[in-house]
Amino acid sequence: MMKVTFWGVRGSIPACGVEYTQFGGHTSCVQMQADGLNIIFDMGTGAPDLGRQVLNQIPESEPLSLHILLSHYHLDHLSGLPFFGPLYEARSQINFYGMGPVECRLNGFMGPPYFPVKIQDTRSNKSFHKITPKEPLWLTPKLRVTCHPLAHPGGCMAYRIDLIEEDCSIIYLTDYEHDTKDACVCEELADFCKDVTLLIYDANYDQQEFAANKGYGHSTWQAGVDLALGSNANQVAFFHHGSQCSDQVIQARENMAQQAFPNSFFARQGQSIQLGH
């Protein structure tokens, strides 16, 4: 069984105000629990809330192991890291995964003059791992992680996690511009997503907004529906909501998306779902 919790569902910058309370205002951070592991996708502004819950749930006398999969290094996907409680606990073993020189990128992000504490000076035990497409990573004998490159300024990675014995899977696919002239890329992505149990997909724009914002590296719920249908996905969770999209706007988009793909929803901050048996 997998449990998925959305701690941050916004894109670009947090949203604050009464018109954002239903879907929430924190930026990207999604937790997955499976086979005894805590796996986290991205460290947006939802990460500090997740960190507090993790510390409260696990007794202080017990070690804490976390696996953090970073899609890329843009600020809205990292800005919660300096305020992530487990980073400062000596009992924590935090394993970071991402593109390129992960440790170097995080050292450059967290530390003076941008933040008073260097990440390497925090008390937790840390390891850093470069991920590579088509090279599976086994977190346990049952949990397989694969990744796929995405069209986004500076690059981005989608992650797929398969719980092998239960035939259950999740894909975290954020910061992706779907409009490409290379049809092979779309076919490869559809193959990557084939038969996934839950597809978490970047729906920052609708089609009208997308036409006016090409090149920024984001997608639409309509393109997400097309990918889900083309890959035989079981369920779709749309997230990375536009920072200026009110609850009313997102609710209207969810209603339209569910007409096109009934087993879909627009993710809400704090929402949890269970997959598998």
C-alpha positions as CSV (number, residue, x, y, z in Angstrom):
1,M,0.0,0.0,0.0
2,M,1.1,3.6,-0.7
3,K,-0.1,6.7,1.1
4,V,0.3,10.0,-0.6
5,T,-0.1,13.4,1.1
6,F,0.0,16.8,-0.6
7,W,1.8,19.3,1.6
8,G,2.2,22.0,-1.1
9,V,0.3,22.2,-4.4
10,R,1.1,25.7,-5.7
11,G,3.6,26.7,-8.4
12,S,6.1,29.6,-8.6
13,I,5.3,31.5,-5.4
14,P,3.0,30.8,-2.4
15,A,-0.5,32.1,-2.4
16,C,-2.0,33.9,0.6
17,G,-5.6,35.1,1.1
18,V,-9.1,33.9,1.8
19,E,-9.6,33.1,-1.9
20,Y,-6.9,30.3,-1.7
21,T,-8.0,28.5,1.5
22,Q,-9.7,25.5,-0.2
23,F,-6.8,24.3,-2.3
24,G,-4.0,25.9,-0.2
25,G,-1.1,28.2,-0.8
26,H,2.2,26.3,-0.2
27,T,4.5,25.4,-3.1
28,S,5.4,21.9,-4.2
29,C,5.9,19.2,-1.6
30,V,4.4,15.7,-1.8
31,Q,5.0,12.9,0.6
32,M,4.7,9.2,-0.2
33,Q,4.8,6.4,2.4
34,A,5.4,2.8,1.3
35,D,7.2,-0.3,2.4
36,G,8.2,1.5,5.7
37,L,9.9,4.5,3.9
38,N,9.2,8.2,4.0
39,I,9.7,9.6,0.5
40,I,9.4,13.2,-0.3
41,F,9.0,14.9,-3.7
42,D,10.5,18.5,-3.6
43,M,11.0,20.9,-0.8
44,G,8.7,23.8,-1.5
45,T,7.1,25.9,1.3
46,G,4.9,22.9,2.4
47,A,8.0,21.1,3.6
48,P,8.3,22.7,7.1
49,D,4.8,21.5,8.0
50,L,5.7,18.0,6.8
51,G,8.9,18.1,8.8
52,R,7.0,19.0,12.0
53,Q,4.6,16.1,11.5
54,V,7.4,13.6,10.9
55,L,9.2,14.7,14.0
56,N,6.1,14.5,16.1
57,Q,5.2,11.1,14.9
58,I,8.5,9.4,15.4
59,P,9.8,9.1,19.0
60,E,12.9,11.0,19.8
61,S,14.7,7.8,20.7
62,E,14.3,6.4,17.2
63,P,16.3,7.1,14.1
64,L,14.6,9.0,11.3
65,S,15.3,8.1,7.7
66,L,14.0,10.2,4.7
67,H,14.4,10.0,1.0
68,I,14.0,13.4,-0.8
69,L,13.6,13.3,-4.6
70,L,14.2,16.8,-6.1
71,S,12.7,17.4,-9.5
72,H,15.0,20.4,-10.1
73,Y,16.5,23.4,-8.3
74,H,14.1,26.3,-8.9
75,L,13.3,28.3,-5.8
76,D,9.6,27.2,-5.4
77,H,10.8,23.6,-5.2
78,L,13.5,24.3,-2.6
79,S,12.5,27.2,-0.5
80,G,11.2,25.1,2.4
81,L,14.5,23.2,2.8
82,P,16.2,25.6,5.2
83,F,13.1,25.4,7.5
84,F,12.7,21.6,7.4
85,G,13.0,20.4,11.0
86,P,14.6,17.0,10.4
87,L,17.5,18.7,8.7
88,Y,18.6,19.9,12.2
89,E,18.2,16.6,14.1
90,A,21.3,14.4,14.7
91,R,19.1,11.3,14.5
92,S,18.1,12.0,10.9
93,Q,19.5,10.2,7.9
94,I,18.4,12.3,4.8
95,N,19.1,11.0,1.4
96,F,18.9,13.6,-1.4
97,Y,18.4,12.6,-5.1
98,G,18.5,14.9,-8.1
99,M,20.0,16.0,-11.3
100,G,23.7,16.9,-11.7
101,P,25.9,17.7,-8.7
102,V,23.2,17.5,-6.0
103,E,25.5,18.4,-3.0
104,C,27.0,21.3,-4.8
105,R,23.6,22.7,-5.9
106,L,22.2,22.5,-2.4
107,N,25.4,24.0,-0.8
108,G,25.0,26.9,-3.2
109,F,21.4,27.4,-2.3
110,M,21.5,27.1,1.5
111,G,24.1,29.2,3.2
112,P,25.4,32.8,3.5
113,P,24.7,35.3,2.2
114,Y,21.2,33.9,1.4
115,F,20.7,32.0,4.7
116,P,22.7,32.1,7.9
117,V,23.2,28.3,8.2
118,K,25.1,26.2,5.7
119,I,23.4,22.9,4.9
120,Q,26.6,21.0,5.6
121,D,26.6,22.5,9.1
122,T,23.2,21.1,10.1
123,R,23.2,18.1,12.5
124,S,21.6,15.5,10.3
125,N,23.5,12.9,8.4
126,K,23.2,13.5,4.7
127,S,24.0,11.7,1.5
128,F,23.6,13.0,-2.1
129,H,22.9,10.9,-5.2
130,K,22.8,11.9,-8.8
131,I,19.9,10.2,-10.7
132,T,20.1,9.1,-14.3
133,P,17.3,8.2,-16.7
134,K,17.0,4.5,-17.6
135,E,19.0,3.6,-14.5
136,P,16.6,2.2,-11.9
137,L,17.2,2.9,-8.2
138,W,16.0,0.4,-5.7
139,L,15.2,2.0,-2.3
140,T,14.1,-1.5,-1.0
141,P,13.8,-4.8,-2.7
142,K,10.1,-3.8,-3.4
143,L,10.5,-0.1,-4.2
144,R,11.9,0.9,-7.6
145,V,12.5,4.5,-8.6
146,T,13.0,5.5,-12.3
147,C,13.2,9.0,-13.8
148,H,12.5,10.7,-17.1
149,P,13.8,14.1,-18.3
150,L,11.2,16.9,-18.9
151,A,11.1,20.0,-21.1
152,H,11.6,22.9,-18.6
153,P,14.1,25.8,-18.5
154,G,17.2,24.4,-16.9
155,G,15.9,20.9,-17.0
156,C,13.6,18.8,-14.7
157,M,13.0,15.2,-13.8
158,A,9.8,13.2,-13.5
159,Y,9.9,10.4,-11.0
160,R,8.1,7.0,-11.0
161,I,8.0,4.8,-8.0
162,D,6.7,1.2,-8.3
163,L,5.8,-1.0,-5.4
164,I,6.5,-4.2,-7.3
165,E,4.7,-6.9,-5.3
166,E,1.5,-4.9,-5.1
167,D,1.5,-3.7,-8.7
168,C,1.0,-0.1,-7.4
169,S,2.8,3.0,-8.7
170,I,3.0,6.8,-8.6
171,I,4.5,9.4,-10.9
172,Y,5.5,12.9,-9.9
173,L,5.5,15.0,-13.0
174,T,5.9,18.7,-12.4
175,D,7.3,21.7,-14.4
176,Y,6.8,20.2,-17.8
177,E,6.0,22.0,-21.0
178,H,4.0,19.6,-23.1
179,D,4.1,21.5,-26.4
180,T,6.9,19.9,-28.3
181,K,7.7,19.2,-32.0
182,D,9.5,16.0,-31.2
183,A,6.7,13.5,-31.1
184,C,9.2,10.8,-29.9
185,V,9.5,12.6,-26.6
186,C,5.8,12.4,-26.0
187,E,5.7,8.7,-26.9
188,E,8.6,8.1,-24.5
189,L,6.8,9.9,-21.8
190,A,3.6,8.0,-22.4
191,D,5.6,4.8,-22.1
192,F,7.2,6.0,-18.9
193,C,3.7,6.7,-17.5
194,K,2.1,3.4,-18.8
195,D,-0.5,1.9,-16.5
196,V,0.5,4.1,-13.5
197,T,-1.8,4.0,-10.6
198,L,-1.6,7.7,-9.8
199,L,-0.2,10.4,-12.1
200,I,0.6,13.7,-10.3
201,Y,0.7,16.3,-13.1
202,D,1.6,20.0,-13.6
203,A,-1.6,21.9,-14.4
204,N,-0.3,25.4,-13.9
205,Y,-2.2,26.8,-16.9
206,D,-5.4,26.3,-18.9
207,Q,-5.1,26.2,-22.7
208,Q,-5.6,30.0,-23.1
209,E,-3.0,30.8,-20.5
210,F,-0.6,28.3,-21.9
211,A,-0.7,29.9,-25.4
212,A,0.4,33.2,-23.8
213,N,3.1,31.7,-21.6
214,K,5.0,29.3,-23.9
215,G,8.6,28.9,-22.8
216,Y,8.0,29.0,-19.1
217,G,8.0,25.2,-18.8
218,H,4.5,24.4,-17.5
219,S,1.5,22.5,-18.7
220,T,-2.3,22.3,-18.6
221,W,-4.9,19.9,-17.3
222,Q,-6.0,19.2,-20.8
223,A,-2.6,18.0,-21.8
224,G,-2.6,15.9,-18.5
225,V,-5.8,14.2,-19.6
226,D,-4.3,13.4,-23.0
227,L,-1.2,11.9,-21.3
228,A,-3.4,9.9,-18.9
229,L,-5.5,8.5,-21.7
230,G,-2.5,7.7,-23.9
231,S,-0.7,5.9,-21.1
232,N,-3.7,4.2,-19.5
233,A,-3.2,5.9,-16.2
234,N,-5.7,4.9,-13.5
235,Q,-6.0,8.3,-11.7
236,V,-4.7,11.8,-12.1
237,A,-4.0,14.4,-9.5
238,F,-3.5,17.8,-11.0
239,F,-1.3,20.2,-9.0
240,H,1.3,23.1,-9.3
241,H,-1.8,25.4,-9.4
242,G,-1.1,28.8,-10.8
243,S,-0.2,31.2,-7.9
244,Q,-3.0,33.6,-8.8
245,C,-5.7,31.0,-9.4
246,S,-8.4,31.3,-6.8
247,D,-10.4,28.4,-5.3
248,Q,-13.2,29.3,-7.7
249,V,-11.0,29.1,-10.7
250,I,-9.4,25.8,-9.7
251,Q,-12.8,24.3,-8.8
252,A,-14.1,25.1,-12.2
253,R,-11.1,23.5,-13.8
254,E,-11.6,20.4,-11.7
255,N,-15.2,20.1,-12.8
256,M,-14.1,20.3,-16.5
257,A,-11.3,17.8,-16.0
258,Q,-13.6,15.3,-14.3
259,Q,-15.9,15.4,-17.3
260,A,-12.9,14.5,-19.6
261,F,-11.3,12.0,-17.2
262,P,-13.7,11.1,-14.3
263,N,-11.0,9.6,-12.1
264,S,-9.1,12.9,-11.6
265,F,-9.0,15.7,-9.1
266,F,-7.1,18.9,-8.4
267,A,-5.0,18.3,-5.3
268,R,-5.7,20.2,-2.1
269,Q,-3.1,21.0,0.5
270,G,-3.3,18.5,3.4
271,Q,-5.1,15.9,1.3
272,S,-4.1,12.3,1.6
273,I,-5.1,9.3,-0.5
274,Q,-4.2,5.6,-0.3
275,L,-3.3,3.4,-3.2
276,G,-3.2,-0.4,-3.4
277,H,-4.2,-2.8,-0.8
